[in-house]
Each structure stands twice: as C-alpha cells, then as structure tokens.
C-alpha cells in the first residue's frame, strides 16, 4: 500500500500506513510459502550475476 501511495504522489511513512491498516482491523497477509526456482533457471541466474559482477570490477 505504501508504494501505491507513492505512485500517486502521496508521501507518507510506511509506519503511518501500518498504523492506519492496523487501526482499521486489517490483519497482515499470511506468510508466503518459499518458492523454489527451477534448477536450470537458478543456474542461469547465478551465471548472469557472476558475469555482471565481473564486468563491474573490470570497468
């Protein structure tokens, strides 16, 4: 909700949003189950991140 307000140009602290939501009786969303990446996708992401880090060090 905080980010949505920022997009609209409304500047408000995240703690203020939390207080408003809590006072309205809205409970936090349940924790999401951990998502597991496909091993092939994880390998590709790891390689890409390593290549990016190497390029950053050499430039």
C-alpha positions in Angstrom: 0.0 0.0 0.0 2.9 2.4 0.8 4.3 2.1 -2.7 0.9 2.6 -4.3 0.5 5.9 -2.4 4.0 7.0 -3.6 3.0 6.3 -7.2 0.0 8.6 -6.7 2.3 11.3 -5.3 1.3 10.9 -1.7 4.2 11.0 0.6 3.6 9.1 3.8 5.8 7.0 6.1 5.5 3.2 5.9 4.9 3.2 9.7 1.9 5.5 9.2 0.4 3.2 6.6 0.9 0.3 9.0 -0.9 2.2 11.8 -3.8 3.1 9.6 -4.2 -0.5 8.4 -3.9 -1.9 11.9 -6.4 0.6 13.3 -8.8 -0.5 10.6 -8.6 -4.0 11.9 -6.9 -5.4 8.8 -4.6 -8.3 9.6 -1.2 -8.8 7.9 -1.2 -11.1 4.9 -0.1 -14.7 5.7 3.5 -15.6 5.0 4.1 -16.9 1.6 5.4 -20.4 1.1 9.0 -20.4 0.0 9.2 -20.6 -3.8 11.7 -22.9 -5.3 13.4 -21.9 -8.6 13.8 -24.4 -11.4 17.4 -25.7 -11.2 18.1 -24.6 -14.8 16.8 -21.1 -14.1 18.8 -20.8 -10.9 22.0 -21.9 -12.8 21.3 -19.2 -15.5 20.7 -16.5 -12.9 23.9 -17.4 -11.0 26.0 -17.3 -14.2 24.5 -14.0 -15.2 25.0 -12.4 -11.8 28.6 -13.7 -11.8 29.2 -12.2 -15.2 27.7 -8.9 -14.2 29.9 -8.7 -11.0 33.0 -9.5 -13.1 32.2 -6.8 -15.6 31.6 -4.3 -12.8 35.0 -5.0 -11.3 36.8 -4.7 -14.6 35.2 -1.5 -15.9 
